[in-house]
């Protein structure tokens, strides 16, 4: 797995479309900034639910934009898996994520999950005879 970016808690707040202000955790993945709402992230870590990963823009203050992906806790419960629409899958350790969330660490490394090649299953078992029909 290769490093794709980092996650940090800046202490900044971001406004959504309705004008509500949210505390956010900022993610830099492949040179693009995204945000996870802190309230949603704490629910995801404790309850194994999906949360939205939103675009983060700055124009005099931070604004949350369109949904760019989803994040959820892995089946093993040791990592937060991030799925960016059209950009691939990424992961961050829950231990390092908790350290950032609670102010013990400044950054957490995000790594890219390598794409798995498609597995082509053989059509017939080894040694089977194939019958073709003429139409």
C-alpha positions as CSV (number, residue, x, y, z in Angstrom):
1,X,0.0,0.0,0.0
2,X,1.2,3.5,-0.8
3,X,0.7,6.7,1.0
4,X,-2.0,8.8,-0.6
5,X,-2.4,11.7,1.8
6,X,-3.2,12.6,5.4
7,X,-6.0,13.5,7.8
8,X,-5.8,16.3,10.3
9,X,-8.0,18.2,12.8
10,X,-7.5,21.9,12.1
11,X,-10.0,23.3,14.6
12,X,-11.8,25.2,11.8
13,X,-15.5,25.0,11.3
14,X,-17.2,24.7,7.9
15,X,-20.7,25.8,6.8
16,X,-23.0,23.6,4.9
17,X,-25.6,24.6,2.3
18,X,-28.2,25.6,4.9
19,X,-25.7,27.8,6.7
20,X,-25.2,25.4,9.7
21,X,-21.7,25.4,11.1
22,X,-20.0,22.0,11.7
23,X,-16.6,21.1,13.2
24,X,-14.7,19.1,10.6
25,X,-11.7,16.9,10.2
26,X,-9.8,17.7,7.0
27,X,-8.5,15.1,4.6
28,X,-5.9,15.6,1.9
29,X,-6.1,12.8,-0.6
30,X,-4.2,12.9,-3.9
31,X,-3.9,16.6,-3.6
32,X,-7.6,17.4,-3.0
33,X,-9.1,18.6,0.2
34,X,-12.2,16.8,1.7
35,X,-14.0,17.0,5.0
36,X,-15.7,14.7,7.4
37,X,-18.1,16.2,10.0
38,X,-16.8,15.4,13.5
39,X,-20.2,14.4,14.8
40,X,-20.8,12.0,11.9
41,X,-17.3,10.6,12.3
42,X,-17.7,9.8,16.0
43,X,-21.0,8.0,15.1
44,X,-19.3,6.0,12.4
45,X,-16.4,4.9,14.7
46,X,-18.8,3.8,17.5
47,X,-21.7,2.5,15.5
48,X,-20.3,1.1,12.2
49,X,-22.4,3.4,10.0
50,X,-21.5,5.1,6.7
51,X,-20.7,8.8,6.7
52,X,-20.4,11.2,3.8
53,X,-17.1,12.6,2.6
54,X,-17.6,16.1,1.4
55,X,-15.7,18.6,-0.8
56,X,-14.0,21.4,1.3
57,X,-13.6,24.8,-0.2
58,X,-12.3,28.1,1.2
59,X,-13.7,31.5,0.3
60,X,-13.3,33.8,3.3
61,X,-14.3,30.8,5.4
62,X,-14.6,27.0,4.9
63,X,-17.6,25.6,3.1
64,X,-18.8,22.0,2.6
65,X,-19.6,21.1,-1.0
66,X,-20.8,18.1,-2.8
67,X,-20.6,14.6,-1.5
68,X,-17.5,13.0,-3.0
69,X,-17.4,9.6,-1.2
70,X,-18.3,7.5,1.7
71,X,-16.4,6.3,4.8
72,X,-17.1,3.4,7.2
73,X,-15.3,1.2,9.7
74,X,-13.8,-2.0,8.3
75,X,-15.1,-5.4,9.1
76,X,-12.2,-6.1,11.4
77,X,-12.9,-2.8,13.3
78,X,-9.3,-1.7,13.0
79,X,-9.5,0.9,10.2
80,X,-11.7,3.5,8.6
81,X,-12.2,2.7,4.9
82,X,-12.8,5.6,2.5
83,X,-14.4,5.1,-0.9
84,X,-13.9,8.1,-3.2
85,X,-16.3,8.1,-6.2
86,X,-14.1,7.6,-9.2
87,X,-10.8,7.8,-7.4
88,X,-10.5,4.5,-5.6
89,X,-10.4,3.1,-2.0
90,X,-8.3,4.4,0.9
91,X,-7.9,3.5,4.5
92,X,-6.6,5.0,7.8
93,X,-5.9,3.2,11.1
94,X,-8.6,3.8,13.7
95,X,-5.9,4.2,16.4
96,X,-4.3,7.1,14.6
97,X,-7.7,8.5,13.7
98,X,-8.7,8.5,17.4
99,X,-5.4,10.2,18.2
100,X,-6.3,13.0,15.8
101,X,-9.9,13.3,16.9
102,X,-9.0,13.6,20.6
103,X,-6.0,16.0,20.1
104,X,-3.2,13.6,20.9
105,X,-1.8,13.5,17.3
106,X,-1.6,16.1,14.6
107,X,-1.8,13.9,11.5
108,X,-2.8,10.5,10.5
109,X,-1.6,8.8,7.3
110,X,-4.1,7.8,4.6
111,X,-3.0,4.9,2.3
112,X,-4.4,3.7,-1.0
113,X,-5.9,0.2,-1.1
114,X,-4.6,-1.4,-4.2
115,X,-7.2,-2.4,-6.8
116,X,-7.8,-6.1,-6.9
117,X,-7.6,-7.7,-10.4
118,X,-10.7,-9.3,-11.7
119,X,-10.6,-13.1,-11.0
120,X,-11.8,-15.1,-14.0
121,X,-13.2,-18.4,-12.9
122,X,-12.8,-21.4,-15.3
123,X,-16.0,-22.3,-17.0
124,X,-15.7,-26.0,-16.7
125,X,-14.0,-28.3,-14.2
126,X,-10.7,-29.8,-15.3
127,X,-11.2,-32.9,-17.4
128,X,-14.9,-32.2,-18.3
129,X,-16.0,-32.8,-21.8
130,X,-17.7,-29.8,-23.6
131,X,-20.7,-30.4,-25.8
132,X,-21.6,-27.9,-28.6
133,X,-24.9,-27.8,-30.4
134,X,-25.3,-26.7,-34.0
135,X,-28.4,-24.6,-34.6
